[in-house]
């Protein structure tokens, strides 16, 4: 199964913010127990690279990637630490080309027709749409899917258990991203059972289970 197939199969791509490396593996295991076996560890915190390394080494059943990658240096470090996919908030041609050359799955943020065309030109078939709730939500995605019928979106921001089914039912949505299944306060307090439950609830809502 390819990286993008794994992301679609998971339905949810959790955006995980970690302040302490020790929380990385328990968070990964908690989400996997809830049916979500991928995680995007955001580079917004100092321990992100080490957290990716910890999950990569200790959780073989979890596909770990790096999020909020905004330059090539972060990208290279994340891959060196074991990241299997790269997510960036915007489109950076140098970063995308490096990932393609090194056979690393990459999902850049693209919200305009120009950005989507730039991604398509490099052969990408899945891009990140962020922040979804600011850039028109499902209506905007549906409109963009017209001229860009071959493109799929991992849509992030504004997604919840209450509306996830609306998004994943759309043929142009590849998966949804967000942190509501792994709240930072629950990670910090070690409330991993709740994270498992949140993942289960979100997946059930998405599949109608």
trRosetta pair geometry for C-beta under 8 A, 3 or more apart (Angstrom, degrees):
i j d omega theta_ij theta_ji phi_ij phi_ji
1 5 4.5 -130 -171 95 87 128
1 6 5.5 111 130 -61 118 81
1 9 7.1 -17 -169 -11 145 148
2 5 4.5 98 53 6 77 104
2 6 7.0 -134 97 -7 42 85
2 105 7.6 129 165 -80 94 131
3 6 5.6 -54 -154 32 32 113
3 7 6.6 32 150 -20 65 103
3 63 6.7 159 -135 -170 76 139
3 65 7.9 96 -166 -73 124 125
3 84 5.8 -173 -110 142 122 104
3 85 5.0 151 176 -68 140 117
3 105 3.8 -125 80 -23 149 156
4 7 5.4 -46 -146 33 39 114
4 8 6.5 39 154 -17 65 103
4 105 6.1 -176 -46 -143 83 136
4 125 7.7 63 -168 77 171 104
4 126 5.5 162 -136 7 130 152
4 174 7.1 -51 -171 -175 99 136
5 8 5.8 -54 -148 38 33 110
5 9 6.1 34 153 -21 66 109
6 9 5.6 -57 -145 38 29 113
6 10 6.3 31 156 -21 64 106
6 37 7.5 -90 -172 92 103 99
6 38 5.8 129 138 -71 104 125
6 63 4.9 81 141 -14 151 164
7 10 5.9 -55 -150 34 29 111
7 13 5.6 2 -150 -77 98 118
7 38 5.8 -80 -101 64 61 179
7 63 7.7 -109 -63 97 68 144
7 85 7.4 4 -58 -8 126 175
7 126 7.8 130 78 160 143 162
7 154 6.9 -46 159 -96 135 131
7 174 6.8 29 110 140 113 108
7 175 4.9 -115 150 -9 90 156
8 11 7.4 30 176 -76 37 41
8 174 5.5 -83 -90 180 95 76
8 175 5.4 -134 -99 -56 44 103
10 13 6.5 94 93 -75 130 61
10 35 7.9 151 -146 140 64 69
10 36 5.4 75 -168 -145 103 64
10 37 5.9 -136 -101 47 110 65
10 38 4.5 -98 -43 15 168 111
10 63 7.8 -126 -44 45 141 119
10 175 6.6 33 73 -136 87 138
11 36 7.7 -89 57 -105 84 88
11 164 7.8 66 157 172 116 124
11 168 5.9 2 -152 -115 101 146
11 175 5.9 169 -169 -136 22 87
11 176 6.9 -2 158 29 68 88
11 202 7.8 175 106 131 121 96
11 203 6.0 129 55 -119 142 78
11 206 4.9 115 176 131 148 163
11 207 7.4 -99 -77 -49 159 93
12 36 5.2 -44 72 -117 108 126
12 164 7.6 -29 -81 -142 104 138
12 175 6.8 -179 -85 -179 12 100
12 176 5.9 -29 -111 73 62 85
12 177 7.4 123 -167 -106 60 30
12 178 7.2 -64 -156 43 100 90
12 181 6.0 64 157 -5 152 155
12 199 7.1 -155 66 -139 147 78
12 202 5.6 42 -58 126 152 135
12 203 6.8 -102 -1 -73 118 78
12 206 7.3 -149 -44 -39 96 154
13 38 5.7 -42 -119 104 72 122
13 39 7.8 147 -169 -123 60 22
13 40 5.4 47 161 -17 99 119
13 87 7.9 137 147 -67 141 153
13 154 6.1 1 21 -164 143 130
13 156 7.8 -64 73 -83 106 111
13 175 5.2 83 -21 126 104 132
13 176 7.1 -173 24 92 79 34
13 177 4.4 -35 74 -97 99 83
14 31 5.9 -99 -1 -128 155 151
14 36 6.1 82 -25 149 115 143
14 38 7.4 161 23 96 81 69
14 39 5.2 -27 66 -123 105 74
14 40 6.5 -176 86 30 50 78
14 177 7.5 160 -100 -153 8 66
14 178 7.1 -48 -126 77 49 51
14 179 6.6 83 -169 -111 76 45
14 181 5.3 -99 -102 70 111 111
14 182 4.8 66 -170 3 135 127
14 199 7.7 -48 -62 -99 131 105
15 40 5.3 -29 -105 79 55 112
15 42 5.8 42 -177 -48 87 117
15 67 5.7 -93 -133 84 87 174
15 156 6.7 83 -42 -149 135 130
15 177 5.5 68 -41 171 104 102
15 178 5.9 -76 15 178 105 8
15 179 4.6 -68 73 -61 91 86
15 182 7.9 -168 69 56 44 113
16 27 6.1 123 -149 142 135 143
16 39 5.1 9 -10 -175 137 110
16 40 6.4 156 15 76 83 51
16 41 5.1 -39 74 -101 107 58
16 42 6.6 -175 73 1 47 83
16 67 8.0 132 39 22 64 128
16 179 7.0 149 -85 -120 32 91
16 182 5.3 -25 -105 103 85 150
16 187 7.6 121 -160 -84 91 152
17 42 5.4 -21 -90 46 70 123
17 44 6.0 -30 -125 61 102 122
17 45 6.3 113 -168 -21 77 124
17 179 6.5 7 -2 -126 101 143
17 184 5.1 -27 75 -92 114 112
17 187 7.6 178 78 39 67 155
18 21 7.2 82 146 -90 130 31
18 23 5.5 -175 -141 78 103 111
18 24 5.7 25 -130 -79 164 79
18 27 7.1 -138 -89 12 113 157
18 41 6.3 -23 8 -147 119 104
18 45 5.9 -146 78 62 55 147
18 47 6.0 -91 112 85 101 111
18 48 6.8 138 57 -95 100 58
18 51 4.7 123 75 -108 153 160
18 187 6.7 -113 -106 160 68 149
19 23 7.5 40 52 26 65 139
19 45 5.6 -124 -97 -150 50 150
19 47 6.8 85 175 26 23 126
19 184 7.8 72 -17 -163 107 107
19 188 6.7 22 35 -94 124 101
20 23 5.1 85 77 -2 90 105
20 47 6.4 63 -123 33 15 170
20 188 7.8 105 15 -117 115 68
21 24 5.6 -30 -166 -8 51 119
21 47 4.9 -132 -55 -177 80 129
21 50 4.7 -47 -101 116 130 115
21 51 5.2 -147 -121 -79 66 71
21 54 5.7 137 -176 -30 96 148
22 25 7.9 -58 -175 29 38 94
22 26 7.8 17 146 6 65 114
23 26 6.0 -70 -155 51 48 106
23 27 5.5 48 153 -27 81 114
23 51 7.8 -18 71 -124 74 117
23 187 5.2 82 173 175 141 96
23 188 7.3 -38 -92 -88 158 36
23 190 7.7 -124 -114 -89 99 66
24 27 6.1 -67 -153 36 22 109
24 28 6.4 20 156 -18 63 110
24 41 7.2 8 -131 -106 106 140
24 50 7.9 -152 -28 114 153 71
24 51 3.9 178 -90 -154 135 85
24 52 7.7 -118 -151 -45 143 24
24 54 4.5 104 81 79 140 130
24 55 5.2 -112 157 -48 110 94
25 28 5.6 -53 -145 36 32 113
25 29 6.2 28 158 -15 66 108
25 54 5.5 -100 -47 147 96 110
25 55 6.2 -178 -88 -91 60 62
25 58 5.0 -24 -113 94 127 139
25 59 6.1 178 -135 -43 77 112
26 29 5.8 -57 -144 41 31 109
26 30 6.1 35 156 -25 66 107
26 190 7.4 -12 126 -138 157 75
26 192 5.2 -95 161 -87 104 147
27 30 5.7 -53 -145 34 29 113
27 31 6.5 24 158 -14 64 106
27 39 7.4 108 122 -130 102 158
27 182 6.1 71 -165 -152 111 127
27 187 5.5 8 -91 -122 125 106
27 192 6.8 -133 -92 -116 45 101
27 195 6.6 -85 -140 161 68 172
28 31 6.2 -60 -152 38 27 105
28 32 6.3 26 154 -18 64 110
28 39 5.7 -108 -109 -1 82 151
28 55 4.8 144 -62 -128 155 111
28 59 4.6 -71 127 -75 142 172
28 62 4.6 -39 -176 -73 114 178
28 64 7.1 -37 -113 -81 131 111
29 32 5.6 -55 -143 38 31 112
29 33 6.3 37 155 -24 64 104
29 59 6.5 -139 -63 -109 76 120
29 62 7.7 -98 -70 -43 45 137
29 192 7.5 18 81 -175 91 139
30 33 5.8 -54 -153 31 29 114
30 34 6.8 18 150 -10 61 108
30 182 7.9 127 90 -113 118 98
30 192 3.8 -134 -86 -172 139 95
30 193 7.3 -111 -138 -65 113 22
30 195 4.2 57 134 84 133 120
30 196 4.8 -109 -174 -53 77 85
30 199 7.6 150 134 -3 75 135
31 34 5.6 -64 -155 42 36 108
31 36 4.4 -65 171 79 96 105
31 37 7.4 165 116 -84 92 30
31 39 6.2 117 64 -74 158 113
31 62 7.6 85 76 -122 107 125
31 181 6.9 85 -121 132 103 115
31 182 6.2 -29 -75 -74 119 120
31 195 6.1 -61 -67 149 69 111
31 196 7.2 -142 -83 -93 23 54
31 199 5.1 143 -144 -76 63 152
32 35 7.8 112 -173 -21 31 7
32 36 6.7 -101 -84 76 33 52
32 37 4.7 59 -120 -103 86 75
32 59 7.2 -172 -29 -166 148 121
32 61 6.0 91 -150 106 148 113
32 62 5.4 -97 -67 -79 126 102
33 196 4.5 -28 90 -125 111 120
33 199 7.7 114 77 65 63 139
34 181 7.5 -174 105 -176 151 117
34 195 6.9 -130 -15 129 144 64
34 196 4.2 179 -55 -159 103 53
34 197 6.8 -101 -106 -22 124 12
34 198 7.0 -2 -149 67 165 54
34 199 2.7 103 115 78 139 119
34 200 4.5 -110 -151 -40 88 73
34 203 7.1 161 150 2 84 125
35 199 5.9 174 49 141 77 105
35 200 6.1 105 10 -98 114 59
35 203 4.6 -52 93 -8 138 171
36 39 7.6 88 135 -69 102 78
36 181 6.6 82 -7 138 167 153
36 199 4.4 -117 3 -153 119 124
36 202 7.7 18 -57 73 130 122
36 203 6.8 -155 -57 -55 88 120
37 61 6.0 -77 -151 144 123 84
37 62 5.4 -138 -171 -110 70 59
37 63 6.4 72 128 11 81 85
38 62 6.9 155 -99 -168 26 70
38 63 4.4 -23 -110 68 83 101
38 64 7.6 175 -159 -79 57 31
38 65 7.2 11 -177 3 99 105
39 55 6.9 -100 63 -163 130 163
39 62 6.2 3 7 176 106 119
39 63 7.6 158 22 83 58 56
39 64 5.6 -14 65 -114 90 71
39 65 7.3 -178 92 33 46 70
39 182 7.8 46 -130 -25 111 165
40 65 5.0 -25 -108 77 70 99
40 66 7.1 50 -161 154 70 5
40 67 4.0 66 160 -42 109 121
40 85 7.7 -62 -102 86 91 106
40 87 5.5 -3 -145 18 135 142
40 177 6.8 -11 25 -139 147 118
41 48 5.5 156 140 -154 105 84
41 51 5.2 -174 -160 104 151 119
41 52 5.2 -156 56 -73 144 85
41 55 7.2 175 -40 11 137 145
41 64 6.4 10 -7 -168 111 101
41 65 7.3 173 22 85 71 43
41 66 6.0 -37 69 -111 81 55
41 67 6.6 176 79 19 27 89
41 83 7.8 -123 46 -100 103 106
42 45 7.1 80 93 8 86 85
42 48 6.5 -95 100 -114 40 130
42 66 7.7 108 -116 -171 21 58
42 67 4.3 -45 -95 79 67 105
42 68 4.4 50 -158 9 91 121
43 48 4.6 179 -113 101 50 169
43 49 7.7 43 -118 -51 92 74
43 66 5.9 40 -46 -177 104 104
43 67 6.7 -163 0 83 76 48
43 68 4.7 -147 46 85 81 95
43 69 5.8 88 5 -82 141 57
43 70 7.7 -143 79 4 131 84
43 74 5.4 57 -159 -165 167 131
43 78 7.0 -79 -73 -74 122 121
44 48 7.2 115 37 -61 42 135
44 68 5.3 23 -47 81 84 168
45 48 5.4 134 68 -46 74 91
47 50 5.2 -63 -168 52 74 110
47 51 5.3 82 131 -34 90 103
48 51 5.6 -59 -146 35 28 114
48 52 6.5 30 157 -20 65 103
48 66 7.0 89 159 -137 117 98
48 78 7.7 -34 132 -100 108 96
49 52 5.8 -52 -154 32 31 111
49 53 6.6 32 149 -18 63 105
49 77 5.4 -51 -113 148 132 112
49 78 6.5 -118 -111 -91 80 54
49 81 4.8 -178 -172 -51 78 160
50 53 5.4 -51 -150 35 37 116
50 54 6.4 41 151 -24 67 102
50 81 7.3 -110 -81 -143 24 138
51 54 5.6 -50 -149 32 33 113
51 55 6.6 27 155 -13 65 104
52 55 6.1 -58 -149 40 31 105
52 56 6.0 32 154 -21 66 112
52 64 5.6 160 -146 144 74 129
52 66 5.9 -17 -89 -77 148 95
52 78 6.1 40 49 -150 177 73
52 81 4.5 84 90 117 112 122
52 82 5.6 175 144 64 90 91
52 83 5.2 -28 -168 -63 142 87
53 56 5.7 -57 -143 38 27 114
53 57 6.2 18 161 -13 64 112
53 81 4.2 -85 -62 -167 88 95
53 82 5.5 128 -109 11 47 121
54 57 6.2 -64 -148 40 24 104
54 58 5.9 -18 170 15 64 120
55 58 6.5 -76 -129 54 22 87
55 59 4.9 -34 -165 33 68 122
55 62 5.9 -76 180 91 107 130
55 64 4.4 124 107 -77 128 153
55 82 7.4 -177 76 101 75 133
56 59 7.5 -22 -59 51 9 80
56 64 5.5 -111 -68 51 75 135
56 81 6.7 157 10 142 146 66
56 82 2.7 7 -110 147 173 153
56 83 7.4 -88 -69 -54 130 34
56 84 7.9 154 -111 -31 105 92
57 82 7.0 -120 -38 -71 69 164
59 62 4.0 -3 137 26 122 117
59 64 7.2 96 75 -40 117 119
63 84 5.5 -85 -165 61 84 143
63 85 7.4 38 157 1 107 112
64 82 6.5 33 77 118 122 101
64 83 6.2 -96 117 -116 83 55
64 84 6.3 104 66 12 53 97
65 78 7.9 40 -178 165 52 127
65 83 5.2 74 -144 -164 42 93
65 84 5.7 -80 -80 61 79 67
65 85 3.6 -35 -110 65 134 83
65 86 6.5 -146 -171 -63 104 25
65 87 6.2 81 132 -11 127 98
65 105 7.6 -68 -109 80 132 107
66 69 5.5 73 119 -57 108 116
66 74 7.4 -172 149 152 141 95
66 75 7.6 173 82 -120 138 47
66 78 3.5 -53 -24 -152 163 144
66 79 7.9 -94 8 -48 133 54
66 83 4.1 -33 -18 -118 101 153
66 85 7.6 -169 29 91 60 51
66 86 5.7 -9 63 -116 94 64
66 87 6.9 -166 96 31 49 75
67 87 4.3 -13 -113 69 73 116
68 87 7.4 15 -19 96 36 90
68 88 7.4 69 -152 -131 14 46
68 89 6.1 22 -120 -34 59 106
69 74 4.8 -175 -143 109 79 119
69 75 5.1 88 -180 -78 136 76
69 78 6.3 -74 -95 -8 127 152
69 86 5.2 -42 28 -167 158 99
69 87 6.6 128 15 73 100 43
69 88 4.7 -74 72 -86 81 86
69 95 6.9 155 126 -162 112 142
70 74 6.5 54 43 27 58 148
70 88 6.3 135 -87 -148 42 101
70 89 6.8 -9 -87 29 93 102
70 90 7.6 46 -125 35 81 98
70 92 7.5 122 -166 -35 44 146
71 74 5.3 97 60 10 74 100
71 75 7.1 -133 104 -7 40 94
71 92 7.5 -147 -108 -160 38 171
71 95 7.1 -152 -166 -77 20 121
72 75 5.2 -54 -149 36 37 120
72 76 6.3 37 156 -20 69 103
72 92 7.7 -143 -54 134 78 136
72 94 5.7 -61 -63 125 125 113
72 95 5.4 -147 -83 -90 71 75
72 98 5.9 107 -136 -9 105 160
73 76 6.0 -54 -149 35 29 108
73 77 6.4 27 154 -16 63 109
74 77 5.8 -60 -149 39 31 111
74 78 6.1 33 155 -23 67 108
75 78 5.9 -56 -149 33 26 111
75 79 6.5 21 156 -13 63 107
75 86 5.5 28 -134 -132 93 148
75 88 8.0 -28 -80 -67 109 118
75 95 5.4 166 -49 -145 155 97
75 98 6.4 105 115 89 145 136
75 99 6.8 -97 -173 -64 132 96
76 79 5.9 -58 -148 38 30 108
76 80 6.2 34 153 -23 65 109
76 98 7.5 -66 -67 158 88 145
77 80 5.5 -55 -148 36 30 115
77 81 6.4 23 155 -14 65 109
78 81 5.9 -64 -152 40 29 107
78 83 4.0 -2 155 5 93 148
78 86 6.4 120 90 -102 142 94
79 82 7.8 154 -174 15 28 8
79 83 5.4 -76 -84 59 41 95
79 86 7.3 -37 -60 -60 96 115
79 102 6.9 37 -168 122 163 145
79 104 5.7 -63 -108 -101 128 152
83 86 6.4 79 134 -74 132 71
83 104 7.7 49 107 -157 90 125
84 104 7.5 -166 -175 -146 34 81
84 105 6.8 25 143 31 70 110
85 104 6.9 159 -114 173 37 80
85 105 4.0 -34 -112 82 95 107
85 106 7.0 -179 -164 -80 72 32
85 107 6.7 27 169 -2 115 105
86 95 7.4 -142 137 167 145 107
86 99 5.5 -125 36 -101 135 138
86 104 6.0 49 -6 139 110 119
86 105 7.2 169 23 93 67 56
86 106 4.7 -12 65 -114 102 79
86 107 7.1 175 90 27 54 66
87 106 7.8 169 -79 -160 34 52
87 107 4.8 -16 -108 70 76 102
87 108 7.8 169 -157 -88 45 27
87 109 7.9 70 176 -47 78 82
87 128 5.8 91 -157 -59 98 145
87 154 7.7 -82 -122 86 123 145
87 177 7.8 134 -157 -107 160 157
88 91 7.5 130 93 -90 121 24
88 92 6.1 -76 143 15 165 107
88 95 6.2 72 -46 117 158 154
88 106 7.6 4 1 -171 103 96
88 107 7.6 171 23 88 64 54
88 108 4.9 -13 59 -121 105 70
88 109 5.9 -110 105 0 65 88
88 128 7.5 -178 66 29 47 139
89 109 4.5 -8 168 -11 32 150
89 128 7.4 -89 -124 100 31 141
89 130 6.0 -95 -144 90 73 133
90 108 6.7 -15 123 -178 28 96
90 109 4.7 -41 -79 66 27 111
90 110 8.0 97 -157 -73 45 47
90 115 7.7 -99 -165 -133 72 140
91 96 7.1 -8 -160 -35 75 135
91 108 4.5 88 -105 145 61 138
91 109 6.5 -121 -40 72 63 58
91 110 5.4 53 -56 -84 119 87
91 115 4.7 176 -7 -152 144 101
91 118 5.8 101 162 88 152 132
91 119 6.3 -111 -119 -61 127 96
91 127 7.9 -16 -83 -146 104 127
92 95 3.9 52 92 16 113 117
92 96 6.5 161 82 -15 59 86
92 108 6.7 -163 24 -125 64 132
93 96 5.8 -59 -145 39 30 109
93 97 6.1 28 160 -18 67 109
93 118 6.9 -89 -84 174 99 121
93 122 7.5 177 -140 -60 78 141
94 97 6.0 -58 -147 38 26 109
94 98 6.4 28 155 -22 63 107
95 98 5.9 -55 -151 32 28 112
95 99 6.6 26 154 -17 63 106
95 106 7.2 164 135 -153 87 143
95 108 7.3 126 90 -89 116 117
96 99 5.8 -58 -153 35 32 111
96 100 6.4 31 152 -19 66 106
96 106 5.4 172 -128 116 65 149
96 108 5.6 -49 -77 -34 114 135
96 119 7.2 -137 -134 -120 159 72
96 122 5.6 72 133 121 128 169
96 124 7.1 -65 -160 -49 128 131
97 100 5.6 -54 -147 36 34 112
97 101 6.2 34 155 -20 67 107
97 122 6.7 -114 -80 -137 72 133
98 101 5.8 -58 -148 38 29 111
98 102 6.3 3 160 3 65 113
98 104 8.0 -8 119 42 73 123
99 102 6.2 -73 -144 51 26 94
99 104 4.2 -95 -154 75 80 99
99 105 7.3 -49 170 91 121 12
99 106 3.7 91 108 -46 163 132
100 103 7.7 30 -177 -74 29 32
100 104 7.8 -82 -49 50 21 67
100 106 7.0 -76 -49 20 69 128
100 122 6.4 -137 -46 169 155 109
100 123 6.9 104 -127 58 138 121
106 124 7.3 -79 84 -104 88 122
107 124 7.9 141 -112 -158 47 128
107 126 5.8 -41 -114 115 101 97
107 127 6.2 153 -164 -139 70 32
107 128 4.9 94 145 -39 98 94
107 154 5.8 12 -178 25 145 135
108 115 7.9 -134 118 177 114 108
108 119 6.2 -159 59 -99 114 117
108 124 7.4 -68 27 -111 98 173
108 127 5.9 -34 70 -141 66 94
108 128 6.4 -129 118 25 22 99
109 115 7.8 -28 117 166 58 148
109 127 7.1 108 -138 170 14 95
109 128 4.5 -50 -91 83 60 109
109 129 7.4 125 -149 -103 71 16
109 130 5.0 -70 -128 45 118 104
110 115 3.8 -174 -143 127 86 112
110 116 4.8 129 151 -74 132 61
110 118 7.5 -167 -117 57 126 96
110 119 5.2 -78 -58 -21 157 139
110 127 4.1 -20 30 163 117 150
110 128 6.9 117 17 60 66 58
110 129 7.1 -48 72 -88 60 63
111 115 6.4 35 37 50 45 145
111 129 5.9 107 -96 -145 78 72
111 130 7.2 -112 -60 54 116 40
111 135 4.7 -80 -160 -147 133 165
112 115 4.7 94 55 8 81 101
112 116 7.0 -149 92 -5 42 87
113 116 5.7 -58 -145 39 32 111
113 117 6.2 33 157 -20 67 107
113 144 7.0 -160 -82 -129 74 94
113 147 7.0 13 -128 79 116 141
113 148 7.6 -171 -130 -37 75 123
114 117 5.8 -56 -149 36 28 110
114 118 6.5 31 152 -21 63 105
115 118 5.6 -52 -150 33 33 114
115 119 6.5 33 152 -18 65 104
115 127 7.8 145 132 -178 100 157
116 119 5.7 -54 -152 36 34 111
116 120 6.3 35 150 -20 66 106
116 127 6.5 -144 -115 26 74 158
116 144 6.7 159 -48 -172 164 120
116 148 5.3 -53 151 -92 140 161
116 151 6.0 8 -165 -125 114 174
117 120 5.5 -51 -144 37 34 113
117 121 6.3 44 153 -29 64 102
117 148 7.9 -125 -69 -92 64 119
118 121 5.6 -48 -151 26 30 118
118 122 7.1 18 153 -8 60 104
119 122 6.1 -66 -160 41 34 102
119 124 4.2 -61 171 57 92 131
119 127 5.1 14 176 -78 174 130
119 151 7.6 87 92 -124 121 126
120 123 7.5 66 -176 -63 35 11
120 124 6.5 -92 -82 59 32 76
120 148 7.0 -137 -60 -138 139 108
120 150 7.6 99 -125 79 117 113
120 151 6.6 -77 -78 -74 108 116
124 127 6.1 77 135 -65 132 89
124 151 8.0 42 113 -124 83 95
125 150 6.4 -77 -135 149 90 92
125 151 6.5 -158 -163 -117 47 51
125 152 6.4 29 147 22 77 92
126 151 7.5 151 -93 -165 28 65
126 152 4.9 -25 -105 75 78 94
126 153 7.3 167 -157 -89 66 17
126 154 6.3 54 172 -23 106 97
126 174 5.0 27 -130 -48 116 169
127 151 6.5 -11 12 -170 105 114
127 152 7.9 155 24 84 60 47
127 153 6.2 -28 72 -112 72 66
127 154 7.4 -141 108 24 29 81
128 153 7.3 85 -149 -162 16 73
128 154 5.0 -37 -106 70 64 98
128 155 7.9 149 -164 -89 54 26
128 156 6.2 -12 -167 8 101 120
128 177 7.2 -5 -138 3 103 147
129 132 5.5 68 117 -87 100 87
129 135 6.9 -133 177 78 92 134
129 141 6.3 50 -177 -94 175 105
129 153 4.3 12 -16 -167 121 126
129 154 7.0 170 17 74 74 42
129 155 4.6 -19 63 -107 111 72
129 156 6.9 157 76 22 57 69
130 135 7.9 88 122 15 13 131
130 155 7.6 162 -66 -156 64 44
130 156 4.5 -10 -92 67 105 104
130 157 5.5 105 -142 -1 78 120
130 177 7.6 -34 -80 65 117 131
131 134 4.3 58 84 16 106 111
131 135 6.4 141 77 0 54 95
131 156 6.9 -79 -122 101 53 75
131 157 3.5 -60 -148 88 86 165
131 158 6.8 106 171 -14 91 105
132 135 6.3 -75 -135 53 24 91
132 136 7.9 -83 -175 65 55 52
132 137 5.8 72 157 -106 88 47
132 141 7.5 -5 -141 -47 103 120
132 155 4.6 64 -84 -177 141 98
132 156 6.1 156 -15 65 107 31
132 157 5.0 164 26 68 78 82
132 158 5.0 -126 81 44 97 119
132 159 6.9 49 52 -41 146 90
133 137 6.0 31 -114 -74 45 91
133 157 5.3 -116 13 128 94 89
133 158 2.8 143 -50 -67 116 145
134 157 7.0 -18 2 121 93 139
134 158 7.9 -171 -15 -37 60 132
135 140 5.6 -145 137 106 75 169
136 139 5.5 -103 169 76 94 90
136 140 2.6 95 99 -41 129 128
136 141 7.4 174 101 -18 100 61
136 143 7.6 -48 144 27 147 125
137 140 6.1 113 54 17 39 98
137 141 7.2 -78 135 -1 35 101
137 158 6.7 -97 -99 117 93 152
138 141 5.5 -58 -145 40 36 113
138 142 6.0 39 157 -23 70 105
138 166 6.4 -80 -65 143 153 109
138 167 6.6 -136 -85 -98 107 68
138 170 6.4 -172 -144 -58 105 151
139 142 5.9 -55 -149 35 28 111
139 143 6.5 28 153 -19 62 107
140 143 5.7 -55 -150 35 32 112
140 144 6.3 27 155 -15 66 107
141 144 5.8 -58 -147 40 31 108
141 145 6.2 36 153 -28 65 106
141 153 5.8 -116 -137 38 116 157
141 155 6.5 -36 -84 -88 147 136
141 170 6.8 71 111 141 129 159
141 172 5.9 172 158 96 101 127
141 173 6.9 33 163 -70 152 89
142 145 5.6 -51 -147 28 31 115
142 146 7.6 49 150 -35 57 89
142 170 7.0 -108 -79 -146 88 132
142 172 7.0 162 -100 31 46 140
143 146 6.1 -38 -172 3 38 115
144 147 7.1 -65 -164 46 43 88
144 148 5.8 -16 161 36 77 118
144 151 7.6 -63 139 80 101 128
144 153 7.9 72 88 -51 132 137
144 172 7.8 153 85 164 86 154
145 148 6.3 -83 -128 72 29 78
145 149 6.4 68 170 -106 69 46
145 151 7.2 -142 -117 70 63 86
145 170 7.9 -158 -37 167 161 112
145 171 7.6 122 -172 82 152 87
145 172 3.8 -90 -102 -84 138 157
146 149 7.1 -18 -177 -66 18 81
148 151 4.1 -13 151 20 112 124
151 172 7.3 31 94 -156 67 100
152 172 5.8 -170 -121 -171 61 51
152 173 6.9 80 -167 -177 89 6
152 174 3.8 97 141 -56 122 103
153 172 6.1 32 13 142 99 88
153 173 5.8 -46 69 -113 87 54
153 174 6.1 179 67 8 27 93
154 173 7.9 95 -104 -165 29 69
154 174 5.3 -53 -66 68 70 109
154 175 5.0 -3 -120 64 91 85
154 176 7.0 168 -166 -103 64 17
154 177 5.5 60 157 -27 101 109
155 159 6.6 123 109 -57 93 127
155 167 5.9 -134 66 -158 136 130
155 173 5.7 -51 1 -129 119 104
155 176 5.5 -31 68 -117 82 73
155 177 7.0 -170 90 23 32 82
156 159 6.9 -73 -132 5 34 121
156 176 7.0 143 -83 -174 54 60
156 177 3.5 -23 -93 70 107 111
156 178 6.0 178 -144 -63 75 65
157 177 7.9 4 -21 86 57 94
157 178 7.1 167 -64 -99 27 89
158 163 7.9 -34 144 69 78 144
159 163 6.5 -129 -143 81 53 100
159 164 5.9 70 -177 -94 98 76
159 167 6.1 -36 -118 -6 111 161
159 176 4.6 164 -151 180 166 129
159 177 7.1 123 32 67 142 40
159 178 4.7 -136 67 -42 105 142
159 180 7.3 -145 96 15 73 128
160 163 5.6 64 52 26 81 88
160 164 6.7 -121 89 -41 32 87
160 178 7.5 -141 -77 164 45 167
160 180 5.6 31 -118 22 70 179
161 164 5.9 -29 -130 -5 28 121
161 180 7.1 -137 -22 122 83 134
161 198 7.6 -122 -56 -163 130 73
161 201 5.4 -7 -130 128 146 103
161 202 4.8 -107 -97 -96 90 69
161 205 4.7 129 -170 5 78 162
162 205 7.5 -67 -73 -165 16 152
163 166 5.0 -41 -174 29 76 120
163 167 6.6 70 134 -18 85 100
164 167 5.8 -63 -157 39 39 108
164 168 6.0 18 159 -7 77 111
164 176 6.0 -142 -137 39 89 162
164 202 5.9 101 -31 -163 168 82
164 205 5.2 90 54 107 119 113
164 206 4.7 -64 129 -81 120 85
165 168 6.2 -60 -133 46 31 98
165 169 5.8 38 164 -28 66 111
165 205 5.8 -115 -40 153 100 76
165 206 5.7 -178 -83 -125 64 35
165 208 6.7 87 -122 -63 132 77
166 169 6.2 -60 -150 30 20 113
166 170 7.4 26 151 -29 55 101
167 170 6.1 -55 -167 16 36 112
167 173 5.1 156 166 -135 77 170
167 176 5.3 75 111 -77 144 128
168 173 5.8 -120 -108 101 34 131
168 175 7.6 13 -108 -130 96 37
168 176 6.3 -84 -63 -19 91 113
168 206 4.8 43 25 -158 157 101
169 173 7.9 42 52 42 34 128
170 173 4.5 78 73 -2 100 109
173 176 6.8 7 178 -62 123 82
176 206 7.9 -154 23 -106 126 129
178 181 6.9 96 93 3 92 88
179 182 5.9 -82 -161 66 65 79
179 183 6.7 99 144 -97 91 41
179 184 7.1 7 168 -36 133 82
180 183 6.9 10 -147 -65 35 84
180 198 7.1 -150 134 179 69 128
180 202 7.5 136 95 -85 103 135
181 195 6.8 81 154 -159 67 72
181 198 4.5 168 -143 125 60 109
181 199 4.9 83 -173 -81 124 66
181 202 5.2 -64 -87 -6 120 152
182 186 7.1 -133 -168 70 44 116
182 187 6.3 46 171 -56 88 112
182 195 5.3 41 -112 -139 68 115
182 198 7.3 -176 -58 83 41 137
182 199 7.8 32 -57 -62 83 100
183 186 4.6 84 69 7 93 104
183 187 7.1 -160 95 -8 48 85
183 195 7.7 -145 29 -92 69 86
183 198 7.7 155 -8 -62 93 172
184 187 5.6 -55 -151 35 36 113
184 188 6.2 33 155 -18 69 107
185 188 5.8 -53 -145 38 32 111
185 189 6.1 16 160 -6 65 113
185 191 7.9 8 119 27 71 128
186 189 6.0 -62 -138 48 29 101
186 191 4.1 -87 -153 68 82 110
186 192 7.5 138 154 -75 99 32
186 194 5.1 -118 -141 79 137 125
186 195 5.6 159 125 -57 135 92
186 198 8.0 161 36 -8 172 142
187 190 7.8 30 175 -69 27 29
187 191 7.9 -66 -43 46 19 75
187 195 7.3 66 -73 -70 71 139
191 194 4.4 5 146 19 107 121
191 195 6.9 129 107 -21 72 87
192 195 5.3 -47 -152 32 46 116
192 196 6.6 51 149 -21 69 98
193 196 5.6 -49 -154 33 36 115
193 197 6.5 36 148 -18 65 106
194 197 5.5 -55 -150 38 35 113
194 198 6.2 38 152 -22 68 104
195 198 5.7 -50 -144 35 32 112
195 199 6.5 34 155 -19 63 104
196 199 5.9 -58 -153 35 29 111
196 200 6.5 29 152 -18 64 107
197 200 5.6 -54 -148 36 33 112
197 201 6.3 32 155 -19 66 107
198 201 5.8 -54 -146 37 30 111
198 202 6.3 29 156 -18 64 108
199 202 5.9 -57 -147 37 29 109
199 203 6.3 23 158 -14 65 108
200 203 6.1 -60 -147 40 27 106
200 204 6.2 26 156 -18 64 110
201 204 5.8 -57 -146 38 28 111
201 205 6.3 29 155 -20 64 107
202 205 5.7 -54 -147 36 30 111
202 206 6.3 30 154 -21 64 107
203 206 5.5 -54 -146 35 33 113
203 207 6.2 8 163 0 67 112
203 209 7.2 -5 123 38 78 129
204 207 6.3 -69 -140 49 26 93
204 208 7.8 -94 172 80 56 10
204 209 4.2 -100 -138 75 73 95
205 208 7.8 30 -173 -71 24 32
